């Protein structure tokens, strides 16, 4: 949600991105970090923007951008796959194929953990760069249990939040919540307290609105895939987007109160769309 960063470097070189995103700069100044995705009319990422083309507002007040980075930012991602009985057969087979493709499109140094959603939520593979282990674990997934999506979201956020670099959750499900112990409100509340980007993918003809809200509050993106054979291109699209994001950092002005603070990110260039997390909880 927030990190510690020096204000000495107003533009962060790529060598310093890891330090910024993981909170290794220790000037004692609290920096709010916001990842922004900018796309054109064709939906493709736009990666040539400069810092002065962005505007960040907190509770409607413009904030000077104290740190800026773009390019191939390091990534830690939780990949959560629905393996419930409703996914048996072709849906699960194609979901596994798409997961293989997603991992293949990431950079070798990117870290991935595999989470299986079934009768319970299981971390099958902890965070790793070992692609062989990940591919074997994906291939071994079989159908079992129900679909506790809210429990899976909370567990994945808990597991990935303190990982290095950018953090993202990609969750694939048939879109139907079944038998979570947690509520939708609890899942959304957990998302608001995190800076993890959520990319929910619903396979079927409809999806829970909660999946859209998860993407909206975190700055990610929600997908509805009606045909299983479209899963692989969707995973590929997410992988490409994660490679072209901007990291904006600003020092919030003292307000004397805790609680949730809204963030708005915009760009000066016309015909571009910006997605970023909706806010954060001030300490």
C-alpha positions as CSV (number, residue, x, y, z in Angstrom):
1,X,0.0,0.0,0.0
2,X,2.7,2.5,0.9
3,X,6.5,2.3,1.0
4,X,9.5,4.2,2.1
5,X,11.4,6.0,-0.6
6,X,14.0,8.8,-0.9
7,X,12.9,12.0,-2.5
8,X,16.4,12.7,-3.8
9,X,15.7,11.0,-7.1
10,X,12.6,12.6,-8.7
11,X,12.9,10.2,-11.7
12,X,13.9,6.7,-10.7
13,X,16.2,4.8,-13.1
14,X,15.4,1.2,-13.8
15,X,18.2,0.0,-11.5
16,X,16.3,1.7,-8.6
17,X,12.9,0.4,-9.4
18,X,13.3,-2.7,-7.2
19,X,14.3,-0.6,-4.3
20,X,11.4,1.7,-4.7
21,X,8.8,-1.0,-5.0
22,X,10.1,-3.1,-2.2
23,X,10.5,-0.2,0.3
24,X,14.3,-0.4,0.5
25,X,14.8,3.3,0.3
26,X,14.8,4.5,3.9
27,X,14.7,8.3,4.1
28,X,12.0,8.1,6.7
29,X,9.5,9.7,4.4
30,X,6.3,7.8,3.6
31,X,5.6,7.5,-0.1
32,X,2.3,6.3,-1.5
33,X,3.0,4.1,-4.5
34,X,0.5,3.8,-7.3
35,X,0.8,1.5,-10.4
36,X,-1.0,3.0,-13.4
37,X,-1.9,1.2,-16.7
38,X,-2.5,3.4,-19.7
39,X,-4.2,2.2,-22.8
40,X,-5.1,3.7,-26.2
41,X,-8.4,3.4,-28.1
42,X,-7.3,0.0,-29.4
43,X,-6.9,-1.3,-25.8
44,X,-3.1,-1.7,-26.2
45,X,-0.8,-0.4,-23.5
46,X,0.9,3.0,-24.0
47,X,4.4,3.0,-22.7
48,X,6.0,6.3,-23.9
49,X,4.5,8.7,-21.4
50,X,6.7,11.0,-19.3
51,X,6.3,11.9,-15.7
52,X,4.9,15.4,-16.4
53,X,2.1,13.9,-18.5
54,X,0.5,12.4,-15.3
55,X,-1.6,14.0,-12.7
56,X,-2.3,12.3,-9.3
57,X,-5.0,13.6,-6.9
58,X,-5.7,12.5,-3.4
59,X,-9.2,13.4,-2.2
60,X,-9.4,15.8,-5.1
61,X,-6.1,17.6,-4.3
62,X,-3.2,17.5,-6.8
63,X,-0.1,15.7,-5.5
64,X,3.5,16.4,-6.8
65,X,4.9,13.2,-8.2
66,X,8.1,12.6,-6.3
67,X,9.1,9.3,-7.9
68,X,8.5,7.8,-11.4
69,X,9.4,4.6,-13.1
70,X,8.4,2.8,-16.2
71,X,9.6,-0.2,-18.2
72,X,9.9,-3.9,-17.3
73,X,9.2,-3.6,-13.6
74,X,9.8,-6.8,-11.6
75,X,6.7,-8.8,-10.8
76,X,5.4,-11.2,-8.2
77,X,2.1,-12.8,-9.1
78,X,-0.3,-15.2,-7.5
79,X,-2.0,-17.3,-10.1
80,X,-5.2,-18.8,-8.7
81,X,-7.0,-21.4,-10.8
82,X,-10.5,-22.8,-10.2
83,X,-10.3,-26.6,-10.1
84,X,-13.8,-27.2,-8.8
85,X,-16.1,-29.9,-10.2
86,X,-17.9,-27.3,-12.4
87,X,-14.6,-26.8,-14.3
88,X,-14.1,-30.5,-15.1
89,X,-13.3,-31.5,-18.7
90,X,-12.5,-29.0,-21.4
91,X,-12.8,-25.9,-19.2
92,X,-10.1,-27.1,-16.8
93,X,-7.9,-28.5,-19.6
94,X,-8.0,-25.2,-21.5
95,X,-7.5,-23.2,-18.2
96,X,-4.3,-25.2,-17.6
97,X,-3.2,-24.6,-21.2
98,X,-3.8,-20.8,-20.7
99,X,-1.9,-20.8,-17.4
100,X,1.1,-22.4,-19.1
101,X,1.0,-19.7,-21.7
102,X,0.8,-16.9,-19.1
103,X,3.8,-18.2,-17.3
104,X,5.7,-18.5,-20.6
105,X,5.1,-14.8,-21.4
106,X,6.5,-13.5,-18.1
107,X,10.1,-12.6,-17.7
108,X,12.5,-15.3,-16.3
109,X,13.1,-13.3,-13.1
110,X,9.4,-12.8,-12.4
111,X,8.1,-14.8,-9.4
112,X,4.9,-16.8,-9.5
113,X,2.9,-18.8,-7.0
114,X,0.2,-21.3,-7.9
115,X,-3.0,-21.3,-5.9
116,X,-5.7,-24.0,-6.4
117,X,-9.4,-23.2,-5.7
118,X,-11.4,-26.2,-4.8
119,X,-12.9,-27.7,-1.7
120,X,-10.3,-25.6,0.1
121,X,-7.8,-23.0,-1.0
122,X,-4.3,-24.4,-1.4
123,X,-1.0,-22.9,-2.3
124,X,0.3,-25.6,-4.5
125,X,3.6,-23.9,-5.4
126,X,5.0,-21.1,-3.2
127,X,6.5,-18.0,-4.9
128,X,9.3,-19.1,-7.2
129,X,11.0,-18.5,-10.5
130,X,11.3,-22.2,-11.2
131,X,9.2,-22.6,-14.4
132,X,9.6,-26.4,-14.5
133,X,8.0,-26.8,-11.0
134,X,5.2,-24.4,-12.0
135,X,4.4,-26.2,-15.3
136,X,4.3,-29.6,-13.6
137,X,2.0,-28.4,-10.8
138,X,-0.4,-26.8,-13.3
139,X,-0.5,-30.0,-15.4
140,X,-1.3,-32.0,-12.2
141,X,-4.4,-30.0,-11.3
142,X,-7.5,-32.1,-11.3
143,X,-11.2,-31.3,-10.5
144,X,-12.2,-31.3,-6.9
145,X,-14.6,-29.4,-4.6
146,X,-16.5,-26.2,-4.9
147,X,-15.5,-22.5,-5.6
148,X,-14.8,-20.4,-2.5
149,X,-13.7,-17.3,-4.5
150,X,-13.8,-14.9,-1.6
151,X,-11.7,-17.1,0.5
152,X,-9.3,-17.6,-2.3
153,X,-9.0,-13.8,-3.0
154,X,-8.2,-13.1,0.7
155,X,-5.7,-15.9,1.0
156,X,-3.9,-14.9,-2.2
157,X,-3.7,-11.2,-1.1
158,X,-2.3,-12.4,2.2
159,X,0.3,-14.5,0.5
160,X,1.5,-12.1,-2.2
161,X,1.3,-8.7,-0.5
162,X,4.8,-8.7,1.0
163,X,6.5,-10.2,-2.0
164,X,9.1,-8.0,-3.9
165,X,8.4,-5.8,-6.8
166,X,4.9,-5.3,-8.3
167,X,2.3,-7.6,-7.0
168,X,-0.6,-9.0,-8.9
169,X,-3.4,-11.6,-8.5
170,X,-4.7,-13.4,-11.6
171,X,-7.7,-15.5,-10.6
172,X,-9.5,-17.7,-13.1
173,X,-13.0,-19.1,-12.2
174,X,-16.3,-20.0,-13.7
175,X,-17.5,-16.9,-12.1
176,X,-19.8,-18.4,-9.5
177,X,-19.0,-18.1,-5.8
178,X,-19.7,-21.2,-3.8
179,X,-19.4,-21.8,0.0
180,X,-16.8,-19.2,1.0
181,X,-16.4,-18.6,4.7
182,X,-15.7,-15.0,4.0
183,X,-18.2,-12.5,2.6
184,X,-17.9,-10.4,-0.5
185,X,-17.5,-7.3,1.7
186,X,-14.5,-9.0,3.5
187,X,-12.9,-9.7,0.1
188,X,-13.3,-6.2,-1.2
189,X,-12.1,-4.8,2.1
190,X,-9.0,-6.9,1.9
191,X,-8.4,-5.6,-1.6
192,X,-8.7,-2.0,-0.5
193,X,-6.1,-2.5,2.1
194,X,-3.6,-3.8,-0.4
195,X,-1.6,-2.5,-3.4
196,X,-1.9,-5.8,-5.3
197,X,-3.4,-5.5,-8.8
198,X,-6.3,-7.9,-9.3
199,X,-7.1,-9.5,-12.6
200,X,-10.2,-11.7,-12.3
201,X,-11.2,-13.9,-15.3
202,X,-14.7,-15.4,-15.3
203,X,-15.3,-18.3,-17.7
204,X,-18.9,-18.5,-18.7
205,X,-21.8,-16.4,-19.7
206,X,-22.0,-14.2,-16.6
207,X,-19.9,-13.2,-13.6
208,X,-20.3,-11.9,-10.1
209,X,-20.2,-8.1,-9.9
210,X,-17.7,-8.6,-7.0
211,X,-15.1,-9.6,-9.6
212,X,-15.5,-6.3,-11.4
213,X,-15.3,-4.4,-8.1
214,X,-12.1,-6.2,-7.2
215,X,-10.4,-5.1,-10.4
216,X,-11.8,-1.5,-10.1
217,X,-10.5,-0.9,-6.5
218,X,-7.0,-2.3,-7.2
219,X,-6.4,-0.8,-10.7
220,X,-6.5,-4.2,-12.4
221,X,-8.9,-5.4,-15.0
222,X,-11.8,-7.9,-15.1
223,X,-12.6,-10.2,-18.0
224,X,-15.6,-12.3,-19.0
225,X,-14.5,-15.1,-21.3
226,X,-17.5,-16.9,-22.9
227,X,-15.5,-19.5,-24.8
228,X,-12.8,-21.6,-23.2
229,X,-10.7,-21.4,-26.3
230,X,-10.3,-17.6,-25.7
231,X,-8.6,-18.1,-22.3
232,X,-5.1,-18.3,-23.7
233,X,-5.3,-14.9,-25.5
234,X,-6.8,-13.4,-22.4
235,X,-3.9,-14.6,-20.2
236,X,-1.5,-13.3,-22.9
237,X,-3.2,-9.9,-22.8
238,X,-2.8,-9.7,-19.0
239,X,0.9,-10.7,-19.3
240,X,1.6,-8.0,-21.8
241,X,-0.2,-5.4,-19.7
242,X,1.8,-6.2,-16.7
243,X,5.0,-5.5,-18.7
244,X,3.9,-2.0,-19.5
245,X,2.9,-0.1,-16.4
246,X,4.0,3.1,-14.6
247,X,5.0,3.4,-11.0
248,X,4.1,6.8,-9.5
249,X,5.0,7.8,-6.0
250,X,4.0,10.9,-4.0
251,X,4.2,12.1,-0.4
252,X,0.7,12.6,0.9
253,X,0.0,15.9,2.6
254,X,-0.6,15.6,6.3
255,X,-4.4,15.6,7.0
256,X,-4.4,14.6,10.6
257,X,-6.8,11.7,10.2
258,X,-6.6,8.0,9.4
259,X,-8.9,6.1,7.1
260,X,-9.4,5.5,3.4
261,X,-8.2,8.1,1.0
262,X,-9.3,8.2,-2.6
263,X,-6.8,8.4,-5.4
264,X,-7.3,9.6,-9.0
265,X,-4.7,9.2,-11.8
266,X,-5.1,10.9,-15.1
267,X,-2.9,11.8,-18.1
268,X,-2.9,15.0,-20.2
269,X,-2.8,13.2,-23.6
270,X,-6.2,12.8,-25.1
271,X,-7.9,9.5,-26.1
272,X,-6.1,7.5,-23.4
273,X,-7.6,5.5,-20.6
274,X,-5.9,5.1,-17.2
275,X,-6.4,2.5,-14.5
276,X,-5.0,2.7,-11.0
277,X,-6.1,1.7,-7.6
278,X,-8.9,3.7,-6.2
279,X,-7.3,4.6,-2.9
280,X,-5.4,3.5,0.2
281,X,-5.8,3.4,4.0
282,X,-3.7,6.1,5.7
283,X,-1.7,4.9,8.7
